[in-house]
């Protein structure tokens, strides 16, 4: 009968191989569902505050009307910048959360009851991520926002996803290999 009991040396080599593969293998990206509210800080300057899954400052960096022929709808496109964190713990704090900047493009559609911008019936926009810095480097995802008129003004809610690349380093992989 064959001896099926592995030697201690074989177990050590196998354990080191598992550790090295775990550290060296590219870690998979992680997608986070985000939702929350956007509130106006200074509408004329295009400045807003984000709460919920994203906590920080939001700024419109370009805005251009894109008229739709023979339509009652308003359409615009542009770019935006978010600076803050992805609030994984929903604790209203960025402590320990990924931080940086996210750049977006957007498409905005709205319907107004009259040419007066205060007569919003509804508004909706789509915001794909185009670039990230800091912990958001290589981020992908999209947000959608909905503007709803209320007696106290417009309420904007957002929902979407942000996918962040997990980072591993060659230094960590070398340390794992050298300890075996």
N, C-alpha and C positions, 0 to 999 in steps of 0.2 A: 504494500500500500504506500502511496506517495505522502510525504510530509507536507501538508497544506498550511502549516503555520508559517507566516512570513517572518523574516529576520528583522531585528530592530533597525538595522541599517537600511533595509528596504522601506520600512515604515517611515523613517526619517527623510529619505529621499522623496517618497511620495508626498509627505506633509509639506516639504519645502516646495515641491512642484505646484501643489495646490495654492500655497501662499503666493508664490511668484506669479501664477496665472491670475489670481485674484487681483493683485496689485498692478501687473503689467497690462492685462487685458483692458481695452478701452471701456470705461464705465459707461453704462447706457444713459441716455438723456432721461430727464424726469420732467413730466408735464404736470403743471399745476392748474387747476380750475380756479379762476378768479372772478369775483363779482363784488360790486360795491356801488358807491355813489361818487359823482363828480360835482363839486360846488364851485360857484363863481367866486373868484377873488377880485379880479378886475377884468370885466368882459371886454372893454375897449382895448386893453393891452393883451388880451388873449391868455390871461392867467387864471388857472383853476387849481383846486385842491382835490386830491384823490384820497378816498377812504375805503376800507374793506380789504380786498385781496392785494391791492396796490396802495401803498401809503406814500404820499409825497406830493411834489409839485408837477403840474401839467401845463404846458405852454404851446399855444398855436404859433408855429414859426413861419407858415405861409398859408394864405387863404385866397382862393380864386373862384369867382362864380363861374359856373359852367352851364349856361342857359340851355334849357330843353325847349325846343321849338314847339309851339302850339300846345303848351302844357301848363296846368296851374301849379305844378310843383317847382320848388326851388332846389337847385343842385349846385354843390360846390365841391372842390377838391383842395388838397393842401398837404402840409406836413406838420408834425407835432413832436414834442420832446417831453418825456417823463423822466424825472429825477427823483429817486426814492428807493423803496424796497418792495420785495415781494413778501408780504406779511403771511408767512406760512402758518404761524400760530394764532392768527386773528386776535392778537393781543394789543393792537394799536401801537405797537412798538417795533422798531426795526432791529432791535437787539438780536444778534445771531442770525438774522435773515439775509438773503442775497440782496446786495445793493448795487446801484450803478445808474446808468442812463439807458433808456430805450427810445429809439427813434421810430416814428410811424409815418405812413402816408394815410390819407383818409378820403373817403367818399361820403358826402353828406346829402341827404334828401330831406325835404320838409314841405309841409303844406301850411299856408297861412290863409286866414279867413279874408284878409285884405292885404294890400301892400305894406301895411304897418307891421314891423317885426314883433310888436307886442301881441299880435293876433295869431300866434302859433296854434295850429290844430294838433300837429304831431311833427316829430323830427326823429331821424334815425341815421346812424353812421356806422361805417365799417372801417376798422383801423388795423391793417396788417403791420407787424413789426418788420422794420427794414434793417435795423442795426442795433447792437447793444455794446455797452462798455462796462468795465468793472466785472462784477459777477454775472452781468447780463451779456457778456461777450459771446457771440454765436447764438444768441436767443432766437427763437422762432415763435410764432403764434399770431393770434388775432383777437381783437376785442370788438364787440358790437355795443353801441350805446343807443339808448332810447330817451328822447326828450318828451316829457309830459307836462302840459300846462296845468298849474294848480292855482288856487286863489292867492297863494303866497309867491307865485312866480314859477319858473320852469324847474322841474326836478329831472335830473339826468342820472340814469342808472346804467351800469355797464356789466357785461358778462363776457367771459372769453377764456382763453387758455394761453399759458406762457410755458414754453419748453426750454429748459436750461440744460446745457451740456454739463455733464459731470467731469471734473478735472482730476487727472492723475498725473504724477510727475515721475520722470525717469529716476530722480534722486531716490524716491521712495522705493521704486522697483529695484534699484541697485542695492539699497540697504537690505531688502528682503532676500535677495540672492546671496549677499555676502554673509548673512547670518546663518545660512544653511551650510 
